Amino acid sequence: MTFVEVDVERLVAELETLRSENEQLRVALESRVVIEQAKGILAERFFLTPDNAFQALRRASRSERRKLHDVALEIVGSTRTPVAVVHELQHGDRRREA
């Protein structure tokens, strides 16, 4: 194998790595956008700070064993708040105090 062939193989491998990383970052960014939208919706619906809205979203995600992104999509895609999120908003603070 010549030096040029080795160099081309290395570049092709690096290109594939960069494409994969780019796709992962794109998916993460899209997921983050939906989560931020859901935080804003919860904050508006329930008069919460963004941090408190995120905590409720996170607790609901954990309690239902669902991805945070999936719960956020449900919030963004509907005028109804998922039952698990409402439950966390109503009872989440009491459980932490106990």
Order of alpha helices (4+ residues) and beta strands (2+ residues): alpha-alpha-alpha-alpha
